[in-house]
Amino acid sequence: MPSRTPYNMLMRAMPLARLSPGRTALVLIDIQHHTTTRGEGQDAEARLRGIAGEFDEYYQQAEAAIRNVSKLLAACRARAIDIVHVVKADDGNVSRQFRLGGLTLPNAESASDDIRPEAAPQDRETIIPRGVYSPFSTSDLEAHLKARGVETVILAGMLANVTIALAAREAADRSFDVLVVHDACASETLEWHGLTMQGIGGGGIRVLWAQDILDMLEGTRQ
């Protein structure tokens, strides 16, 4: 049964904007082996702790999300939409919260090598490492987007119930229109994912499906 979201009922939905080059960016967060590949990174740590099974739902979501990310990337590249890859990495500025969590991070210098092949960066695509939860708090992501004239941000990646939700709200607070792609994200569990996607929308944030974004890029959905 869907949860009630009375606060979101108060907020008007953001009108859908035209997704055009020079005004739109696809921001991919943590599409990495460290965060999405069984036997590596987070999963390796989970196996050491004997809790790998707790993440079965997450990895199922992640694989499905990455397939949709690949489709979004192809469509955005074909239309010269700006692409930004944000990756979890030790950039020398790891937050206290990350350090207290005790999880290792990939080295920032080789962060691009950790990106999944389905989302491998191409020439002139920006890679931004981060050692904090929010991609906006310590990196130059905001400056990069505004320097490019970006007004609308398409968000996809991991973890939806933590980093994507935080990034969406912080992007909206920085006056970007935000489109979160429901099925190009993954949360810790299916229940968390449903709750996150249901609760995140409102104001400057819309939650759509990958096909919706593809249709908007094609100009068949306004």
N, C-alpha and C positions, 0 to 999 in steps of 0.2 A: 504494500500500500504506500503510495507516495506520501512523503512528509509534507506538512503544511508549511508554507512560506509567506506568512502574512506581511512581513516587512517588504519583500520583493513585490507584493501586490500593490504597494504604494507607489512604486517607481514606474515611470513610463519606459517602454522598451525603446532602445536606440533604433532609429530608422536605418535600414540597410543602405550602405554607401556603395557607389560604383568602385570596383576594385581595379584601379588603373595604375600603370607604371608611374613612378615618381611620387605617388601618394600612398602606396601600400607596401607593407613589408610582411614577409612570412618569417616569424621568429620561432625557431625550433630549439627546444630545451632538452638537454640530456639524452639525445638519441645516440647513446654510447654503449659500447660493450660493457663498460663498468656498471651501467644501470639497467641494461636490458638483456644481457646474454647469460644464459645458464652456465655455471662453472667459472664465471669471471666476476671480479669486483664484488658487488653486494651479495650475489648468490654464493660466491666462495666463502664469504664471511658468514652467511646464514648456515651453510653446511658445517662450518667449524663449530657453530653454536647449536647445531642439531635442530634448526627451525626452518630448514629449506622448504618443507611442505607448506608452511604458512604463506609462502609467496606464490603458490601455484596459480591462483587467480590473477595475480599481478602479471606474471610472465605470459599468461594466455592473452591478457589484454594488450600487453606491450607488443607482442608479435602482430596482432591484428592492427594495432595503431600504426606500427611501422610500415605496414603495407599501404595504409592510407596516406602516411607521410610521403611515401615515394610517389604516389599519384599527385599529391599537392605540389611537391617539388617540381615534377615534370611540367605541370600546368603553369606554375608561376614562372619557371625559367623560360618557357615558350613565350611568355608575355612580358618578359623583362621586369618582373616584380622583384624588388630587393629581397635578398635572402640573408638571414643572420643565424648563425649557429652558436648557441650558448651552451657551454659545456662545464660540467662539474669538474674542477681541477684545483690543485694546490698552486695558486698564483702568488704565493708569498703573503697573502692577506686573508688567511683562513679565519673565519669568525670563531669566537669563543664557543658558540653553540655547536658548530661543526667539530671543534676540537674535543669538547666534552663528550660528544657522541661516540668518539673513539673509532670512527670508520676512516680507513685510508682513502685518499683521493688520488686520481691519476696526476702525473706531473704536467704542469701547464705547458711546458715546452714541447711535449709530445701529445698534447690534447687532441690535435686533429687526427692523429693515428688511431685514437680510441673511438672516433665516430663510426657508427655502423655503416657498412658499404652502401646500404640502401639510401643513406642520407649523406654520402661523402661530399664534402664541399668541392665546388668547382672554382676556377680562377675568378678572382675579384669578389667572391663571397666572403663575408666577414665572419671570423671566429672570435668569440669572446669567452675567455675562461672566467670562472667565478668560484670563490671559496666560501660563499654565503648562500642563504636560501633565496634571496631576491636578486634577480639579474640586474635590477635597477639601483640597488643600494650602494655598490662600490665600483661598478664598471662604468664604461663610457657608452653604454647602450642607448640611454636617452639622448645624449649628444649626437651619437651616430645617426639615430633615426631622424632627429630634428634637422640635422645638417643635410639629410637627403630629402627633406620636405615631406616626410611620411606623416600621414594623418590617421591611417587605419592600420592596425596591427592584427595579423592572423597568428594565433598562438596554438602550438601543438607540442606534445612531449610528455615528460615525466617529472615528478609525480604530480598528477593532476590535483590531488587533494592537498598538496603542500605547495610546491613551487609554481605550478600553473595558476592556481587560485590566487596566490600572492602576487604573481607577475601581472595577472589580469587586472587586479584592483589597483596596483601601483601604476600600471600603464594608463588606466582610466583617470586616476588622480593627476596624471601628467598631461591630461587633455587629449590623449589618443582615443579614437574609437577602437574597440577591441572585439574581435571575433574569436571565440574559443571553439576549437573543433572537437566535438564530443568524442567521435570515434577515431581521432588521431592522438588521443591522450590515454594514459593509464593511471589508475589509482591503486592504493595498497590492496584493496578488495573491491569486488563488484558493488557491494553495498556502499562503500565510501565513494565510489565513482558516481553512482546514481545520485547520492546526496549532494556531492560537490557540484555536479552539472546542474542539478535542480536549483541549488541555492546561489550559484555564482552570478546569474544573469540579473540585469536591471541597470538602469542608468546608462552608462557608456559601454556596457558589456552585453554582447549577445552570444548565446550558445547555439551553434549550428552543427550540421553533419558535414562530413567531407564532400558528399555529393552536392550539398547546397553551395559550398565554396566553389566547387568545379563548375556548377551551373552559373554562378555569379561571374566567374572568370570568362566563361563562354558568352556571357551576356544574355543567357536565356532565363535568368532569374533576376528581378530587380528588387 
